[in-house]
Amino acid sequence: MRPLAALFGIAALAACTAPTPYQPITADHRNGFADAQISSDRYRVAFNGNSQTSRETVDLYLLYRAAEVTLANGADSFVITNRDTATRTSYVSTGAGAGHPRFRPSGGSRLRSGAFGTFDPVQSIPVRQYEAFAEIRTFVGAAPEGSDAYDARDVIASLESKISE
């Protein structure tokens, strides 16, 4: 019963947050997209998601942002020259630990007894967040022959329905 209660607690905590919407990083929003110009035709774009944002969504939002940056700077297509998606893992603890007033150690058993019954004192649950980064090179007109270029307008048209603001 206790593992089930811990799962309900984590589910309740997760329900308090929705996946990161497609938004810029600001003082009020630490997750979302950011970009910076590196040179006249090169940009670094990034998208950070919260613990409810899947890796696939983070990668999709990064590609969408690269297309937006391309068009906003007067170009038509872009090539990704460097790309990475990083995973940050933190842990959420459930249960009552040694500092909790109901914690009553008893022998070497993992389970503890207290005024409110026997319980498992602490469980750690991993929580993952994804951050995607890319450096892009933009081109006015068609990209060089043989490159793995994206047409920015095509990217926006095909991904637009998957973007949640």
N, C-alpha and C positions, 0 to 999 in steps of 0.2 A: 504494500500500500504506500510506503514511504517513497519509493522511486516514482510512483505514479503522481504523488503530490508534488515532488520536485519538478517533474515534467510540466505539470499544470502551472507551477510558479514561473517557470521559464517561458512557457507559452504566453502567460499573462504579461510578462515583462516585454516579450517580443511584440505583442499586440499593441503596445504603447507607441511603437515606432513603425513608420511605413518606410518602404524603400526610398532612397534618396531621389528626389525629383531632379529633372534636368534643370539646373539652376547654377548661377555663378557662385563661386566661393566668395563670401563677404564676411564682415564682422559678425553678422547674425547667423550665417550658415557656413560651417566648417567643411561640409561635404558638398561636392558639386564639381563644376569644371573651372579650369583656369588655363590661361595661355600666355605666352610671351614671345615677342619677336626676337629671333637670334641674329638674323641678317636680313638683307632686303627680300629674300625669297625663302627663308627658313624660319620655322616656328616650332616652339615646344608646346604641346597641348597635354592636358592631364584631366582625369576624372577620378574623384575619390567617392566611394560609396560607403554607406553605413552598414551595420551588421545585417540589415534586411535586404540589401541590394546584392543580387547575384553577380558572379563574375561575368557571365554573359551580358548582363545589362551594363556593367561598367565598361566592358570592351565595346559594346554597341554605341554607348553615349560618347566614348572617346572618338570613334570613327565619325560620328555625326558632328561632333565639335570640330574635328579636323576639316570637314567639308565646309562648315560655316566660316571658319577662319579663312579658308581659301577664297571663298566668294567675297567675304568682307574686305579682303585686301586686293581685289581686282583681278584675281587669278581664276582659272577654270578647272584645273586639275591638280592633283597632288600625289606625291610618292612618299610612303612612310620609309624613312631612312634608318630609324632606330625605334624599337618598341619593347615595352616590358609591362607585365602586370605583376604587382607584388601583393602578397598576402600578409596582413597583420593579424596575429592571433592573440587574443587576450582571454582571460578566464573569469567566469562568473561563479562565485561560490554560493551554494545553497545550504540550508541547514543552520544549526547553531554551533558556533565554535567555542573555544575555551573562554572567550570574553563574554559570552552570552549568559545572562543571569540564570537561565534554566539548565545550563550545562552542569551535569553532576557526573564526574568521572567515576567509573566503577571497574576495577580490575584491568585486564589487558584486552577486553573485548572492544571491537570496533563500535558496537552499539552502546548507547548511553541511556541511563534511566534518569528521570527527573520527575518533577511534580506533575507533568503532563503526559507521562508515559515514556516508552522507549523510542528513541529516534536515532537516525544516522546523523552525527554531528556536522559533517561537511562533505559536500560533493562539488567538484569543480567541473564546469561545463565550458568547452572551448567556444569562443565567439570569433568569427572570421569577418574581416573587412578587406575589400579589394581596392587597390589603387592602380590605375593604368596610366602610362606615360608614353608619349611618342614624339619624335622629332619628324617634321614633315618638310618637304621641299615643294614649293608651289610653282605652277607653270601657267603662263598666259597662252591661251590656245591649246593645241594638242600637246601632250607630254611627249618626250623623246620616244622614238620607236623602240620597242623591246623592253620598255620599263614596265614595272607593275603599278601603273598609275591608276588612280581613281578619278572618274569624272565627278566633280563636287556636286553638280546638279542632280546627277543620277543617284548618288549616295543619299542626298537629302530626300529625293522623291521616294526612294525605296525604304528608307528608315523612318520617315516622318510619322507614320501611324504607330510606331513603337515607342515614341518619346512621350514621357509623362512629365508634365510641368507642374 
